[in-house]
Amino acid sequence: MKVAAVQMDVKILDTERNLSTILSRFKEAAQAGARLVVFPECALTGYCFSSRSEALEAAETVPGPATEKIRAVAKKVGATAIVGMLERMGDQLYNAAAVITPEGTLGTHRKVHLLHLGVDRFDDPGDTPFPVFETPYAKVGINICFDCSFPESGRVVKLKHAQVLAIPTNWPVGSDSWQHTPIVRATENHLYVVAADRVGEERGFRFVGHSQIVHFTGEVLAEAGETEETILYGEIDPMAADDNRVVRVSGEYEFDRLAARRPEMYGEITKRSRRA
């Protein structure tokens, strides 16, 4: 199975332009054989909003006008897209990623971990505990940008039987997450990682690129540079991610990171930390 990560420039408050880019890149990736195509965080809307009201104006419902146009392409090309956007539900505002298959929109992952940056200063924390989506070709979990800074975020989707971890992200220059996070999340959870970052500048922030596709062994199958808009491709075997046993030397050096877990020792993880 071929997967793709789309590294693109995004223009804030220019949904029409961003959607046009998403549709054209989606078609291009699918025509190249990709069955799962991941786009950056807030690829539809931009990220560096200055107020909640400004962000709400750019947000859409799911399903909504943009996701329906993407769904039409998904049906035509026989591929699934994961697209970062701002989702509006009543008065709620979420930094979300929509999962759009040829059969329809499966839903969204809403960013769980928010930081004091861009639109995340104003949106609401995700209210669903890391869903795993059964797309036609693979079981996919999602971490949006800062989500993947928390190892629990990757582990919980693996425990829900995800084979691929999609990371729609907006890593700004100065972030070192691209250097280690995709590889670590892939190897510690024995799943494939498809991380789609953006490039360019937005309201004083410049984004670092370095989108990646990573094998569950930690091998980087494809990586982009810092400035170019491009599409990365990688060949994966989703079912191989289900076989968690690693054999380095048969009978002498073997391990299974899932079977070796001891949840009874991890109680501290689920305790809410005290705020200063």
N, C-alpha and C positions, 0 to 999 in steps of 0.2 A: 504494500500500500504506500502510495506517495502522499506526503503531507507538505504543506507550504506555510511559510511565515512571510507576511507582507510588511516590509519596512517602508513607510511612507511619510511624507510631510502632511501636516494637517493644518487647516486654516480655521481659527476660532470664529464662530458665528457665521460660517459659510457652509452650512449643511449641504446645500445643493452641490457645491464643488466637491466636498469631501465624499458625498454619496456617489457622485460620478466616478471618482477615483476608485472607490471601493468596488463598484460594479465592474469597472473595466479590469481591475487587477484580479478580481474573483474569476471573471471569464478567462483571463489569460492563464491563471494558475490551473484552473480546471481543464482547459484545453491542453495544458502540458501534462495532464494526468493526475493532478492532485485531487484527492477525495476529501481532504480536510484542509481548510484554509483559515489561518488565524491572522486577525488584524490587531493593531495596537489599541491600548486603552483610549477611550474617548475619541476613537478614529472618526466617528460621525460628527462630533460636536466641537472638538477642542477641549482643553483642560483648564487653562489659566483664567477662570472666570473671577470677576471682582466682587460679585454679590450673589446671594441665593436667587434673587429675583431675575437677574440676568441669566443664570443657569437654568432656571425653570422655564424661561421662554424658549431655550434651545432644546429642552428635553422633550421626549416623545413617549407615548405609551407603547407597550409591547403586547400583542402586535400593534403596529402603527404604520404610517405612510412609508417610512424608510424600510422597516423590516419586511413589509409586503413586497416592495420592489426587489429587495435582496432575495426573498423567497421565490419570486418568479424566475430569477436567474438560477437559483439553486435547483429548481425543478427542471429547467432547461438543460443545465450542464451536468446534473447528477452528482453534485458535490455539496458539502456542508461548510458553512461559514460561521466563524465566531467573531463577532464584531463589537468592539467597545463603543459605548454610547452613554448618554444620560437618560435614565428611565424615569418617567413621571407616573406615579400612581396616586391619584387624588392630590392631596397636598404634600405627599412624600416625594423626595428626590433621591435617586440612587445613581451611583457610579456603577454601571452594569456592563455585562457582556452578554449579548443575545446569541443563542445557538439556533441557527437557521438551516434546516435540512430540506432536501427535495420534497419531503412529505409535509413540511410545515415548520413553524417556529416551536421548538421544544420548551423554551422558557429562557430565563436569564439567571446568571450568577450575579449577585449584588455584592460589591466590595465590602468585606467584613471589617478590615482594619483601615482606619482612616488616619491620616497625618495632617499636620497644619501646613498645607500646601495646595495651591490652586483650588479647584472646585471642592476638594475634600474638606476645606474649611467650612463648607456650607451644606454639604449633602448629608443624608441620613445613613447610619451604618446598616449594612446588609442584615436582613432579618430571616434568611434561610441558611441553614448550616451546611454549606458546601455541597450542593447537589452534584451528582454524577449523571451525565446525559448519555443515553444509549443512542448514538448516531448509527447510521446504516453500516459504518465500517469499523467503529471503535467506541469503547466506553471512555468518555472524556470528562475530566474534572478541570476546574478553572481556578486559578489564583490571579487576581488583578493586582499587578504592581506590588504595593506594600504588603499585600497578603502573603507573598512568597518570602517575605523576611521572617515569617513565623514558621518554623518547621512543622508545627501541628497542622498547618493549612495543607501542606502536601501530604502528610501522613493520613489525614482523615479521608481524603479522596481515594488514596490507595486502599485503605481499609474498606472503602465502599466499592472496591473492585475496578477503579479507573485503570486504564491501560496507557492513557496519554494525559499529561498535565499541560493544558494550554495556559500561557502567561501573556495576556495582553498587558502591555506596560508602557509607561512614559518615564523611562530612566533619564533624569536630567544630567547634564555634565556635572561631575563632582560625585555622582553615585558610583560605587564600586560593585554594585549588585551583579552587573553583567559578567564580571570576572569570575565569579564563583557560584552564585545562586543556582543557575540552571543546571550546572554539573552536579552540585551537591544534592539538589532535590531529585534529580534523576537517579543517582546511585543509591541514596539512602532509602528510596521508595521503590526501586526496581520498576520504573516506568519511563516512558519517553517524555521528553519536554519539548514543547514548541513555544518559544518566546518571541513575540513580535513587538519590537520597539519602534519608536518614531524617530524622525530626524528633523532638522530645521529649528527655527526659533519661534517663540510665541510669548509676547508681552514680557520680554526681558529674560526668558528662560531658553536655553539651548539644550537640545536632547542628544543623547550620546549614541544612538543606534546600537550596533552590535547585537542585532537579533540573532537567535541561535536555534538550531535543532539538535537535540542531544539524545544519544542512545542511552538505555538504562545501565550500560557499563560505564558511562561517563565519557564515551567518545563523542566529540563534537562532530556531527555529520555535516553541518554547514554553519557558517557564521558570516555576517555582513560587517562592513566597515562602519565608520562613524558618521558619514555624511550622505551616502548615496541612497536614493530610493531604489529598491530592488525587491525581488521575490526569491526567497531561499526555498530549496527543495531538499527533501530527505526521504529515503525509503525505510519504512518501518514494518515490523511484524507485530501487530497488536497482541496476538495471542501469546507470543513469546514473553510478554510482560507479565503474564499470569503464572509463569513457572518461576517462582521466587528463589528456587534453590540454585546457588552458585557453587560450581565444582571447579576448584583450582587444581587440586591433585586428588584424584578419586581415592576415597577411603582415608585420606590423610588431611586434606584441607578443603572443607566444605562448610557452607553456612547458608542460612535462610533468615533474612532480616525480619520477616514477618513471623515465622514460626518461633523464633528466639525471643520475641517480645515477652515482657513480664508486666502487664498492666497493673498488677497489684502493687508494684513498686513506684508507680508514677502518680500517685494521688496528688502530690503537690502541684502538678501541672494544671489541674482543674480548679485550684483555689484562686479566687480573684485576688490580685496583688493589691497591697495597700498603696493608696496614692499619697504622694508627699504633700 
